[in-house]
Amino acid sequence: MKNLIKKESLNLVMVALPFIYLGYLYSGLPAEVPMQWNASGEIKRMGSKSELWMVPFLLPLLMYVIMSVIPMIDPKRKIEKMGGKFPSLKMMLVGFFSVLALYIIYVAAHPEAMRLSVVAVLLGLLFMGLGNFFKTIQPNYFLGIRTPWTLENEVVWKSTHQMAGVLWLAGGLIMIIAGLLLSGPAMIILVVTVAVAAALVPVGYSWVAFKKLG
């Protein structure tokens, strides 16, 4: 048990930080806080401050649980073949959602500090980080570009993830630039377009790659 806690210490700290931060702010928060914003960064919905407790539960804590369970239920033990890369991927995802949760809690307490550009930059960093990991992911049922064609053929899996890695790195960079240089609907449209393309293009590529193999 001690070894497990030591191994997971950084992840557990990142999971705990949003809970600690919200606990620190909670008594000073008004009964209602901003919960949703529109494309212009204006408050769209107010909600009870108790709703904020769902943020650390549904972001860093849920991601930590999911990433901890995946290796245990992987039927072909492919996740284990990632070696030290999987713990690094887990740490990156938990860290991203922890930072996002901290930012959401912060802007709930300081609505004037809401900047959708911050979310765009964080999302861009996540895409770049994931793109860097794609080439190390072995065929499995939980992570990566899981289509009928990648799961059927390891060559297709490898080529698809090599292409997707470059695409997500480029897409993440575009998101960061959009967050720094654009604002409002224009920034959101560009970020969403890039995200959709990053999700769909590898799917189409995997089908074409599979067909080329006959």
C-alpha positions in Angstrom: 0.0 0.0 0.0 2.8 2.4 0.9 4.6 1.7 -2.4 1.3 2.4 -4.3 0.8 5.7 -2.5 4.4 6.7 -3.2 4.1 5.7 -6.9 0.9 7.6 -7.3 1.8 10.5 -5.0 2.0 13.2 -7.7 -1.3 12.1 -9.3 -3.0 12.1 -5.9 -1.7 15.6 -5.2 -3.0 16.9 -8.5 -6.4 15.3 -7.8 -6.5 16.8 -4.3 -5.5 20.4 -5.3 -8.9 21.5 -6.7 -10.7 20.0 -3.7 -8.4 21.9 -1.4 -8.6 25.1 -3.3 -12.5 25.0 -3.5 -12.6 24.2 0.3 -10.4 27.2 0.9 -12.7 29.5 -1.1 -16.0 28.0 -0.3 -17.1 30.0 2.7 -16.3 33.2 1.0 -18.3 32.4 -2.2 -21.7 33.9 -2.8 -24.7 31.5 -2.7 -24.8 31.6 -6.5 -21.8 31.5 -8.8 -21.4 31.5 -12.7 -21.6 28.0 -14.1 -21.9 28.6 -17.8 -20.6 31.2 -20.3 -21.5 31.9 -23.9 -19.1 32.3 -26.9 -18.4 35.9 -25.9 -17.4 35.0 -22.4 -20.5 36.4 -20.9 -22.3 34.5 -18.0 -25.0 32.3 -19.4 -26.2 30.5 -16.2 -25.8 31.0 -12.5 -25.9 28.0 -10.1 -25.6 27.1 -6.5 -22.0 27.1 -5.3 -22.5 23.5 -4.1 -22.5 22.5 -7.8 -18.8 23.5 -7.9 -17.9 20.3 -6.0 -18.8 18.3 -9.1 -15.9 20.0 -11.0 -13.0 18.2 -9.1 -15.1 15.0 -9.0 -15.9 14.9 -12.7 -12.5 16.2 -14.0 -9.3 15.1 -12.2 -10.8 12.5 -9.9 -12.8 10.7 -12.6 -9.9 10.8 -15.0 -7.6 9.4 -12.4 -10.0 6.5 -11.7 -10.5 5.7 -15.4 -6.7 5.7 -16.1 -6.1 3.5 -13.0 -8.8 1.0 -14.0 -7.9 0.7 -17.7 -4.7 -1.5 -17.3 -6.6 -3.8 -15.0 -9.4 -4.6 -17.5 -7.3 -4.6 -20.6 -8.0 -8.2 -21.9 -4.8 -8.4 -24.1 -2.5 -6.5 -21.7 -1.5 -4.2 -24.5 -1.4 -1.2 -22.2 1.5 -2.8 -20.3 3.6 -2.8 -23.5 3.6 1.0 -23.3 6.0 0.6 -20.4 6.7 3.9 -18.6 4.8 5.9 -21.3 1.4 5.0 -19.8 2.1 6.4 -16.3 3.4 9.6 -18.1 0.2 9.7 -20.2 -1.9 9.2 -17.0 -0.1 12.0 -15.2 -0.5 14.3 -18.2 -4.3 13.8 -18.4 -4.8 14.1 -14.6 -2.6 17.2 -14.6 -4.6 18.8 -17.4 -8.0 18.2 -15.8 -6.6 19.4 -12.4 -5.5 22.7 -14.0 -8.8 23.0 -15.8 -10.7 22.4 -12.6 -8.6 24.9 -10.7 -9.3 27.5 -13.5 -13.1 26.8 -13.4 -13.2 27.2 -9.7 -11.1 30.4 -9.9 -13.4 32.1 -12.4 -16.4 31.1 -10.4 -14.9 33.1 -7.6 -13.6 35.9 -10.0 -16.1 36.1 -12.9 -14.3 39.1 -14.4 -11.2 36.8 -15.0 -13.0 34.5 -17.4 -11.1 34.1 -20.6 -12.1 31.5 -23.2 -8.6 32.0 -24.7 -7.2 30.3 -21.6 -9.3 27.2 -22.3 -8.2 27.3 -25.9 -4.5 27.3 -24.9 -5.0 24.6 -22.4 -6.8 22.5 -24.9 -4.1 23.1 -27.5 -1.4 21.9 -25.0 -3.5 18.8 -24.3 -3.7 18.0 -28.0 0.0 18.5 -28.5 0.7 16.3 -25.5 -1.6 13.5 -26.8 -0.1 13.8 -30.3 3.3 13.1 -28.8 2.0 9.9 -27.2 0.1 8.4 -30.1 3.1 6.7 -31.7 3.7 4.7 -28.4 0.2 3.4 -28.0 -0.1 -0.3 -28.8 -3.4 -1.7 -30.3 -6.0 -1.8 -27.5 -9.7 -1.3 -26.8 -9.4 1.8 -24.7 -6.8 4.4 -25.9 -6.0 5.8 -29.3 -7.8 5.8 -32.7 -9.9 2.7 -32.2 -11.7 2.0 -35.5 -12.6 -1.4 -37.0 -9.7 -1.0 -39.4 -7.0 -0.1 -36.8 -8.1 -2.9 -34.5 -8.1 -5.4 -37.3 -4.6 -4.7 -38.5 -1.5 -3.6 -36.6 0.1 -2.0 -39.6 -3.0 0.2 -40.1 -2.9 1.0 -36.3 0.7 2.1 -36.5 0.4 4.2 -39.6 -2.8 5.8 -38.5 -1.3 6.8 -35.1 1.8 8.1 -36.7 -0.3 10.4 -38.9 -2.6 11.3 -36.1 0.3 12.2 -33.9 1.5 14.8 -36.4 -2.0 16.0 -37.0 -2.8 16.5 -33.3 0.6 18.2 -32.7 -0.2 20.7 -35.5 -3.8 21.0 -34.4 -2.8 21.8 -30.8 -0.4 24.5 -32.0 -3.2 26.1 -34.1 -5.4 26.1 -31.0 -2.7 27.8 -28.9 -2.2 30.4 -31.6 -5.9 30.9 -31.9 -6.2 31.4 -28.1 -3.4 34.0 -28.2 -4.4 35.9 -31.3 -8.2 35.6 -31.6 -11.2 36.0 -29.4 -14.9 35.4 -29.3 -16.8 33.3 -31.9 -13.9 33.4 -34.4 -11.6 31.7 -31.9 -14.2 29.1 -30.8 -15.1 28.2 -34.4 -11.4 27.7 -35.3 -10.8 25.6 -32.2 -13.9 23.4 -32.7 -13.1 23.0 -36.4 -9.5 21.8 -35.5 -10.8 19.5 -32.8 -13.4 17.9 -35.2 -10.8 17.5 -37.9 -8.3 15.9 -35.5 -11.0 13.4 -34.5 -12.4 12.6 -37.9 -9.4 12.7 -40.3 -7.6 9.7 -38.6 -10.8 7.7 -38.9 -11.0 8.3 -42.6 -7.2 7.7 -43.0 -7.5 4.3 -41.2 -10.2 3.2 -43.7 -8.1 4.2 -46.7 -5.0 2.6 -45.2 -6.9 -0.7 -44.6 -8.3 -0.7 -48.1 -4.8 -0.2 -49.6 -3.7 -3.4 -47.9 -6.5 -5.2 -49.7 
